[in-house]
Amino acid sequence: MRRLALLGALALSACGKLQGFGGPAPPLASFTMTLNGDPSTLLPAGVPDVHALRVALVWGTQWLTEPFCVLPPEMNTNAADVIDRGCRDPFGFVPATAGVAASVPLDPSGPTTITLENLPSADLLVGDITSRVAYASLVVFDDRDDSGTLELAAPHRTATGRFRGGGGDGENKDVPDSPDVIYGASFVTMTKADSRVAYREGDFMQSAFYPRVGCAPPSPGFSIVGAGGIDNDNGKALMTALAGQLPAEKDPASCVGPLPADSLVEITAQAPADVEEVGCDEHTADSSIRYRPPPMDAPDLTDRRTACVHLPTFDTGSQPSTLKQVVVSGRTTDRCKGLTHYTLRGCRENVTCDVPDWDLTDNAPSWWASICN
């Protein structure tokens, strides 16, 4: 495997006095992209210009949406509004927390080359040591703070109440959005055509990690692969995934690659509102929910949606069957979608705990009844 070969070369250079190894090491791989369209015609509100266009290579993470977003405990108008406002695309590309691997200025007059000097780390690879893979998206962004890299953004959740052994109101303080503005990406969602960077070690086994059913596997090492988009008409792909199967491509003939790593990848400029989720980090990637105690003072619910619903059955455990949660969406101005889950009784890491970190069932905040009556 490529990684083992590199380790072997390092061992040889340490044991023997080899000549000609001075100077910077050559890159492991180079990728070439071009941008079609003019981002200056797509400026979001409040952004006066395009300051410094760059392209970043961002490794993706294996991510599962939370159950509320696909299996709401009871469907009603309020729950549907919260899902629409607060749940991100379940088939979208999700960046790994430390997934921004490289970034270079974008050449507006022609192709831009971005190079990698390091293999993706083990935590970015999906699979076991005999068969694992990583996928990345090439992301075009305006580096408005001149940091030289793409800063990821995060959802804006509402305040957390006090709990035993932990913090208090305001512990969940909001953080500003990333200043960077995204104008395009080679891989946005599996429901649309994509071109992605792939890195493969060992054999290849198809999994639920951004699958390309019916497509040829990536080549060992680095390559460019893509697909035309999975079939999600009338929620077909979602139902297939919930049944434990991999959604199929609309047209297997639209599969791309594997192509050499330096093959040209074309990216179309898009309005930031349509692509900015590729720069949104997720606190958890395993569909788990962090329930929070409600603050005694009403949280700021301006431009948010709320719903009062029962806990999912697998989260009730020994909890009273009448225990409900208040789910709060993000705002229309938020870059990243996200949800806040409040419950009157529970623990920070496990809502089904026998000895709760908080129990407000007999002393609910005054604002609770206006949502959960």
VEXKEDO-812618 format. One record per residue: x, y, z of N, C-alpha, C in turn; residue in one letter. Coordinates in steps of 0.2 Angstrom, whole numbers, plus 2048, in hexadecimal, padded with zeros to 3 digits. Atoms other than C-alpha are relative to their C-alpha. Layout:
BEGIN
XYZXYZXYZA;...
END
This chain:
BEGIN
8047FA800800800800804806800M;7FC7FA8018068127FD802802807R;7FD7FE7FA80781680F8067FC803R;7FA8047FE8128078138068017FCL;7FA7FE80481D80B804803806803A;7FE7FA7FE81F81C80B8047FF807L;7FC8017FA82481681C8067FC7FFL;7FA80380283080A8148068057FEG;7FB7FB80383981880B803804806A;7FD7FC7FA83A82281C8057FC804L;7FB8047FD8428138248077FF7FDA;7FA80180484F811816804807801L;7FD7F9800853824817803801807S;7FD8007F985682282A8067FC801A;7FB8057FF8618138298068017FCC;7FA7FF80586C81781A8018087FFG;7FF7F98018748288167FF8017F8K;8017FF80786B82A8058018077FEL;7FF7F980386F8397FA7FA8027FCQ;8057FE8048648447F17F9801803G;8067FF7FC8568467FE7FF806803F;8007F97FD8598588027FA8047FDG;8057FB80384C8667FF7F97FD802G;8078027FE8398658007FE7F97FCP;8028078038318547FD7FA8027FBA;8057FF8058268537ED7F97FE803P;8078017FD8138537F07FE7F87FEP;80380780180A8427F27FC8007FAL;8058008067FD8477E57FE8077FEA;8027F98027F78567DB7F97FF7FDS;8078008037E585A7D67FF8067FCF;8027FA8047DF8667C97F98017FFT;8077FE8017CF8707C88008067FDM;8027F98037C787E7BF7F9802802T;8077FD7FE7B88897C47FD8037FAL;8057FE8057AA88C7B87FB805803N;8057FB7FE7A089C7BB804805804G;7FE7FA7FD7A38AD7C47FD801807D;8037FF7F97A18AD7D77FE807802P;8027F97FE7A08C07D77F98017FES;8077FF80178F8BE7D07FB7FC805T;8038047FC78A8B37DE801802807L;7FE7FD7F978E8BE7ED7FA7FF805L;8068007FB7838BA7FD7FF807803P;8027F97FD77B8C9806806801805A;7FB7FE7FB7888D38108077FF7FEG;7F98018027978CD8068018057FAV;8007FB80579D8DC7FB8047FD7FAP;7FC8028057A98D27F08037FA801D;7FC8068007B48C37EC807802802V;7F97FD7FD7C48C67F78067FC7FDH;7FB8048027CF8B77F47FE7F97FFA;8038078027C98A77EB8067FB801L;7FB8067FF7D28977F17FC7F97FER;8038078017CF8847EE8037FC806V;7FE8047FB7D08787FD7FE7F97FEA;8028078017D18657FD7FE7FE807L;8038017FA7C586080B7FE7F8801V;8028077FF7C484E8117F97FF804W;8068007FE7B38488158007FB806G;8008057FA7AD83E8257F97FC7FET;8068058007A182F8267FB803805Q;8057FD7FC79183782D7F97FE800W;80780280077F8328327FC806803L;8057FB7FD77183E8357FD7FD806T;8038027FA76883E8457F97FD7FEE;8068038027588348467FA8057FFP;8067FB80174C8438488008027F9F;8007FD8077518498377FD7FB7FBC;80280580574C83882E7FA7FC803V;8068047FC74083083B7FD804805L;8037FC7FB73783D8447FB7FC805P;8058047FB72E8368547F98017FEP;8077FF80271E83E84E8008067FBE;8007FB80571B84883E7FB805801M;8057FB8007138588408038067FDN;7FE7FA804714869838806803803T;7FA7FD7FD7208708458067FC7FFN;7FB80480172B8618448038007F9A;7FE7FF80772C8628318038067FFA;7FC7FA801731874832807800803D;7F98017FD73F87083E8047FC7FCV;7FC8058047458628338038047FAI;7FE7FD80674586D824805806801D;7FB7FA7FE74E87C82D8067FD803R;7FA8027FC75A8728388047FA7FEG;7FC80780275F86182F8048017FAC;7FC80080676D8618237FE7FA7FBR;80180580576C8578138037F9802D;7FD8077FD76E8448198057FD7FBP;7FB8028057788418088058057FFF;7FB7FB8017838508098077FE802G;7F98007FE79685180A800803807F;7FF7FD7F979B85481C807800801V;7F88007FF7AD85A81F8027FD807P;7FD8037FA7B785182C803806804A;7FF7FA7FC7BB85D83B8078027FET;7F97FE8027CE85D8368017FE7F9A;8008038077CA8598248038057FBG;7FD7FB8057D186981B8087FF800V;7FA8028017E18628148058047FDA;7FB7FC8047E886F8087FB8067FDA;8037FA8037E38808018058047FCS;7FC7FC8057EA88A7F27FC8067FDV;8047FB8037E589A7EA7FD7FE7F9P;8038038067D98977DB8028057FAL;7FE7FC8067DF89D7CA7FA8017FCD;8067FF8037D08A57C28018007F8P;7FF8018087D88A47B08017F97FES;7FF8068037DA8927AF8017FB806G;8008057FB7DD8817B9804802806P;7FC8007F97E38817CB8027F9802T;7FE8067FD7EE8747D2801800808T;7FF8007F97ED86F7E48047F9802I;7FC8057FE7FA8637EC7FF7FD807T;8008037F97FA8577FB8077FE802L;7FA8027FE8098548058007FB805E;8018057FA8028488127FA7FC7FEN;8058048007F78398117FA802805L;8057FF7FB7E683A8198017FC806P;7FF8047FA7E783582B7FB7FA801S;8048067FF7E08258327F9801801A;8077FF7FE7D182D8397FC8037FAD;8047FE8067CC8348287FE7FA7FBL;8018068057CC8228207FB7FC803L;8058047FE7BD8178218017F97FEV;7FE8078017BF8048228057FE805G;7FA8027FC7CC7F982A8068007FCD;7F97FF8027DE7F78278017FD7F9I;8008048067DB7EB8187FC8047FAT;8047FD8057CF7F680F7FD807803S;8037F97FE7CC8098128018057FBR;8017FB8057C88188097FE807803V;8027F97FE7C782B80B7FD8047F9A;8037FB8057BD838800801807802Y;7FF7F97FF7C084A7FE7FC8047FAA;8037FB8047B78597F68058067FFS;7FC7FA8017C08677ED7FB806801L;8057FB7FE7B88777F48038077FEV;7FE7FA8027B98887ED7FD805805V;8027FC7FB7B88967FA8048077FFF;7FD7F97FF7BB8A97FD803800807D;7FC8007FA7C98AA80A800807803D;8017F97FE7C28BA812804802806R;7FC7FE7FB7CD8BA8218087FF7FED;7F98018027DD8B68178047FB805D;7FC8057FC7E18A78228047FA7FCS;7FD8058057E689C8137FD7F9801G;8048068007DA88E8187F9801801T;8078008007C888A8187FE7FE808L;8038017F97C088C82A7F97FD7FFE;8078038007B188182D7FC804805L;8057FD7FC7A18878347FD7FB804A;8048047FC7958808417F9802801A;8077FD7FF783881845800804806P;8027FC7FA77C88E8517FB7FD804H;8068037FC77388585F7FF805806R;8027FC7FB76A88D86D8037FE807T;7FD8017FA76F88F87F7FE7FA804A;8018057FC77188188B7FF802807T;8017FF7F976A88089D8057FD804G;7FB8037FB77387B8AD7FF7F9801R;8008077FE7778698B18057FE805F;7FC8027FB77F8608BF8077FE7FDR;7F980280179285E8BE8028037F9G;7FE7FD8067928698AE800808800G;8007F980179187B8A87F9802801G;8067FC7FF7838878A87FD8037FAG;8037FC80677889289E8068047FDD;7FB7FD8047838998908067FC7FFG;7FA80580278F88A8908007FF7F9E;80080180778988787E8008077FDN;8007FA80378F8988788018007F9K;80080080778D89C8668078037FED;7F97FE80379C89E85B7FE8037F9V;8017FD80779D8A984B8017FB7FBP;7FF80480679C8A283A8078017FED;7FA8008047AB89E8307FF8067FBS;8017FA8057AF8AE8268017FE7F9P;7FF8028077B38A48167F97FF7FDD;8068018047A68A38098017FB7FAV;7FF8068057A48937FE7FC8027FAI;8037FF8067A08957EC8007FA7FBY;8018068047A18837E68047FA803G;7FC8067FE7A78717E97FF7FB7FBA;8018058057AA8627DF7FC7FA802S;8058057FD7A08577EB7FC804805F;8057FD7FC79185F7F37FB7FB804V;8048057FE7858517F57FF7FA7FCT;80180680478283F7EF7FA8007FCM;8068008047718447E88028047F9T;7FF7FD80677A84E7DA8077FE7FEK;7FA80280378984B7CF806803804A;7FA7FE7FD79A84C7D78067FD7FDD;7FA8038027AC84A7D4804801807S;7FD8007F97B68457E48087FE7FFR;7FA8038007C88427E88007FA805V;8018067FD7CA8307EE8077FE802A;7FA8037FE7D88287F87FF7F9803Y;8028077FE7D88157FA8067FC802R;7FB8047FD7E38098047FD7F9800E;8028078007E27F68017FA7FF7FBG;8068028047D27EE7FA7FB805800D;8067FC7FF7C27F77F77FA7FD801F;8068037FE7B27F37FF7FB805800M;8057FB8007A27FD7FB7FD800807Q;8037FE7F979B80580B7FB8057FFS;8047FA80078F812810803807800A;7FC7FA80079D81F8108008037F9F;8007FD8067988298018007FB7FAY;80080580579381A7F67FF8027F9P;8017FF8087948197E37FE7F97FER;80380680278980A7E08007FF7F9V;80080180778D8027CF8068037FDG;7FA7FD80279D80C7CD8067FC801C;7F98047FF7AF8067CB803803806A;7FC7FE7FA7B98077DB8058057FFP;7FA7FB8017C68157DE8067FC7FFP;7F98048017D88107D9803800806S;7FC8007FA7E480C7E6804807800P;7FD7FA8007EC81C7EC7FB8067FFG;8047FB8027E582C7E67FD8007F9F;8048008067D882E7D87FB805800S;8077FC8017C98387D27FB7FC7FEI;8068048027B88307D27FA804801V;8067FC7FF7A78367D17FA7FC7FEG;8068038027958327CE7FA8057FEA;8057FC8037858397C67FB802805G;8057FE7FB77A83A7D67FC7FA801G;8048067FE77082D7E07F98027FEI;8077FF80275E82B7DC7FC801807D;8047FE7FA7548347EA7F98037FEN;8077FE8027448377E07FB7FE805D;8058027FB7368377ED8037FD806N;7FD8037FA7428337FB8027F97FFG;7FE8078017478237F38077FE803K;7FA8017FD7598247F88007FF808A;8018007F975482880A7FD7F9802L;8038067FE74981980B8047FA7FFM;7FB80580175680E804805800805T;7FB7FF7FA7638148117FD7FE806A;8048027FA75681281F7FF7F8800L;8018078017548008198077FC801A;7F98038007677FD81B8037FE7FAG;7FD80180676B7FD8098038067FDQ;7FC7FA8037768087FE7FC8037FAL;8047FD80576C8147F38047FF7F9P;7FD80180776F8117E08018077FCA;8007FA80477581E7D47FA8007FBE;8057FF8057688257C88027FD7F9K;7FD8038077738207B98077FE801D;7F98037FF7828147BC8058037FAP;7FC7FE80678881A7AB804807801A;7FD7FA7FF78C82B7B3806800805S;7FB8017FC7998247BE8078037FDC;7FA7FD8027AA82D7BD8067FC803V;7FA8027FE7BB8257BE8007F8802G;7FB7FC7FD7C681F7C68048047FBP;7FC7FC8057D082D7BD807801804L;7FA7FE7FC7E28327C17FF806804P;8017FA7FB7E483E7CF8008077FDA;7FF7FA8037E984C7C47FB8027FBD;8057FF8057DA84B7B97FC807802S;8037F97FF7D185C7B77F97FF803L;8078007FC7C285E7C37FD8077FEV;8037F98027B686C7BD7FA801806E;8057FE7FA7AC8757CB7FC8067FDI;8057FB80279D8807C77FF805806T;8027FB7FB79B8907D17F9800802A;8068007FD78C8907DC7FE805805Q;8027FC7FA78289B7E88037FD806A;7FE8037FA78A8997F97FA7FC804P;8058047FD7798948007FF7F97FEA;8018078037798857F58057FB801D;7FA8057FF78A87E7F9804801807V;7FC7FE7FA78F88680A8007FA805E;8008057FB78B8768148067FB7FFE;7F980480079B86D80D805803805V;7FB7FD7FB7A48798197FD800807G;8038007FA7998748288027FA804C;7FE8057FC7A086A8367FA7FD804D;8058037FB79685E8418037FD806E;7FE8027FA79885B8538017F9801H;8008078007948498527FE7FD7F9T;80180380779483D8437FD7FA800A;8038067FF78C82E84A7F8800801D;8077FF7FF77A83484A7FD801807S;8027FF7F977A83685D7FE807801S;8037FA7FE771844865802802807I;7FE7FD7FA77784F8737FA804803R;8067FC7FC76885487E803805805Y;7FE7FB7FB7698638887FB802805R;8057FD7FC76086B8977FE8067FEP;8037FA802755879893802806805P;7FE7FB7FB75B88A89A7F9803803P;8067FD7FC74F8928A77FD8067FCM;8037FA80474E8A289D7FF7FE7F8D;8018028077478A088B8068017FCA;7FB7FE80575489E87E7FE8047FAP;8027FC8067548A986F7FE7FC7FAD;8028048057498A18637FE8047FAL;8027FC8067488AF8568027FD7FAT;7FF8038067478A88458027F9800D;7FF8087FF74889684B7F97FD800R;80680480073B88884A8017FB806R;8008057FA73687D8597FB7FB7FFT;80580580072D86D85B8017FC807A;8008047FA72886386A7FE7F97FEC;8018078027298508678037FB805V;7FE8057FB72C8408718077FE7FEH;7F980380273E8398727FF7FA7FBL;80080780474282B8658007FA805P;8028067FB73D81A86D8077FE803T;7F98037FE75081586E803804805F;7FD7FC7FC7548248787FC801807D;8047FF7FA7468228868037FC805T;7FD8057FB74E81388F7FB800806G;8048007FA7478158A17FD806801S;8037FA7FF74182689E7F9800800Q;8077FF80072F82B8A17FE8007F8P;8028008077258278917FD8067FDS;8037FA80271E8388918058067FFT;7FB7FB80072F8418918018027F8L;8007FE80673084C8828068057FFK;7FB7FB80273D8578797FE8067FDQ;8017FA80473D8688728068017FBV;7FB7FF8057478698627FF8077FDV;7FF7F980274D87A85C8048007F9V;7FC80080675387D84A805806800S;7FC7FA80176088A8447FC8057FDG;8037FA80375C89A83C8018007F8R;8007FF80775989F82A8078037FET;7FA7FD8027698A982A8067FC802T;7FA8047FE77489B8318037FC7FAD;7FD8048057818938267FF7F9800R;8008077FF78088282D7F97FE804C;8068027FC7708798328027FC806K;7FF8047FA76F8718437FA801804G;8058007FB76386D851802800807L;7FF8017F976286F8647FB7FC803T;8058047FD75986286E800801808H;8017FF7F975386687F7FB7FB803Y;8048047FC74C85A88C800802807T;8007FD7F974685D89D8047FB805L;7FD8047FC74F84E8A48067FC7FCR;7FC80480475F84589F808801802G;7F97FF7FF77284589F8048027FAC;7FC7FD80577F84E8948017FB7FAR;7FE80580578583E88B7FB7FB7FFE;80580580077683388E7F9802803N;8067FE7FD76483888F7FC7FB804V;8038057FC75F8278968037FE807T;7FC8027FA76A8288A57FB7FF806C;8048017FA7638228B6800806805D;7FF7FB7FC76A8308C08018077FCV;7FF7FB8047678408B6804806802P;7FD7FA7FF77284F8B47FC806801D;8057FB7FF7638598B47F97FD800W;8078038007508568B87FC806802D;8057FB7FF7448648B57F97FE7FFL;80680280173585A8B37FB803804T;8057FD7FC72D8628C2801807801D;7FF7F98007348738BF8028027F9N;7FE7FE8077348768AC800808800A;8007F98017398878A67F98037FEP;8077FD80172A8938A47FF8007F8S;80180080772D8948917FF7F97FDW;80180780272C88188F7F97FE7FEW;8078028017198808907FE8037F9A;8027FD80671888C8818017FC7FAS;7FE80480572087F8767FD7F9801I;8028077FE71C86E87F7FA801805C;8068007FB70A8708867FC7FA800N;
END
